[in-house]
């Protein structure tokens, strides 16, 4: 079906080198993310001068076309016009396929990490945010006495608010399998094995033994597999992120080999059979414990930084607040998202990423100050919708369309984010779910257990006000229209 974005889609496809130059295309909150065979064939100047395109970025093997709030519609149009498959991938002849490769390009470890996170976790973020909002609102309504946690109404909504995150290994089993070109149902089956009630409940039974006793990495085992201890964290692997991803990576390699050696006549069921028979025990015996230890190491490191007397939280919050937007520009912020998910699974809350919340508002209020001060009507035309989208957490239009081209306003927003982030870090604010963006993210700072109630929410609101005021004031005092804009 034709859409009003078909024309823009044709221009984009043509100026990334044509369909034959595209390995794959995906999208995030505001960008189309192309993987191209030859980036030199793309025409950056034409793209950036096209109405509907805010900016073009080249980062970590991706050719990123920044669209803004309409990215979902433009992405759909690109798939439709380009006749790409659901994953936006094409083969060497330019035909749509479900799988693909990276065109033989070698990639740095950082690029690989970002690519994996983008491909596995990013597709879930919309629903994760939605369920996080529901969970936060339920906590607020329970706190206010509007919907008690014992009511049926609360329980029905909480089923999805908590359930999606509880069964996250199943979801990530699917997205990881799709990313690594494996049978998606095998990936889901691995996730199901990690969430199976009998295995989850086994951790409430008699402890047969403990490893790393008395350390931050202490784990117990409650059963054995052919005499080998099955070591598990006390909460099991529900809500976990890393074990299922590693399991699917290895399972994909095993499945690929099995498809080569098993006769076609029995391949349909023998390949999944052998893959699951091998990978489920391997995940419980080796992958899960190692992944849990690695996750604990990361948590210990960040806890140590935050735990430094007096200055720990301030320094950590300041750094996150100051550099978050820089990470966004290069797409590196995705590498930090799993840290929050790990903390939700192990601690029930996250403190590492809380300072980033104020950053989008610092950026947004720089734009607001520029709207009031500038006499450049073209800039105002760009800035007003950028301000509106920024309130709801989508800052790419503000960054690429307004502040970054002017350079200094972008720095003002980083300073505002640093000050606000330092306050939030100093106060040790916690988020209790993966909430939405902008204003929709506030409910995620409400403690659903009632232990701290609205405390973290208050800290985050104050920190956000500080960041916004500092950023607005710096821009109001220091910003001037450049002569070239007049």
Secondary structure, 3 states (H helix, E strand, C coil): CCCCCHHHHHHHHHHCCCHHHEEEEEECCCEEEEEECCHHHCCHHHHHCCCCCCEEEEECCEEEEECCCCHHHHHHHHHHHHCCCCCCEECCCCCEECCCCCCCCCCCHHHHHHHHHHHHCHHHHHHHHHHHHHHHHHHHHHHHCCCCCCCHHHHHHHHHHHHHHHCHHHHHHHHHHHHCCCCHHHHHHHHHHHHCHHHHHHHHCCCCEEECCCCCCCEEEEEEECCEEEEECCCCCCCCCHHHHHHHHHHHHHHHHHHHHCCHHHHHHHHHHHHHHHHHHHHHHHHHHHHHHHHHHHHHHHHHHHCCCCCHHHHHHHHHHHHHHHHHHCCCCHHHHHHHHHHHHHCCCECCCHHHHHHHHHHHHHHHHHHHHCCCHHHHHHHHHHHHHHHCCCCHHHHHHHHHHHCHHHHHHHHHHHHHHHHHHHHCCCECCCCCCHHHHHHHHCCCCCCCCCHHHHHHHHHHHHHHHHHHHHHHHHCCCCHHHC
